[in-house]
Amino acid sequence: MNPVIADLFRAFLYILIAAIVARALLSWFPISRTNPLIRIVHQITDPLIDPVRRAMPRTGMIDLSPMIVIIVLWLMIWVVNRVSN
């Protein structure tokens, strides 16, 4: 695999992880969902989190879907590292 493409894809995956962590942290604060920052974070992360949320059983107040998505993204980073080396 081309190292430049691997680096770009790895950076994209890290940005997605950062967006999911930001979404989880921002959910702890009483910020309106109409806030432009919140809307951007949700637009970026909803396509990843929503399918996992629908597939997982309810766990009460705790939403584990962001953690599952982050684990999958870390596995993708690991695969890119293995393939690019």
Buried (B, 14 or more C-beta within 10 A) or exposed (E): EEEEEBEEBBEEBEEBBEBBEBBBEBEEEEEEEEEEEBEEBBEBBEEBBEEBBEEEEEEEEEBEBBEBBBEEBEEBBEEBEEEBE
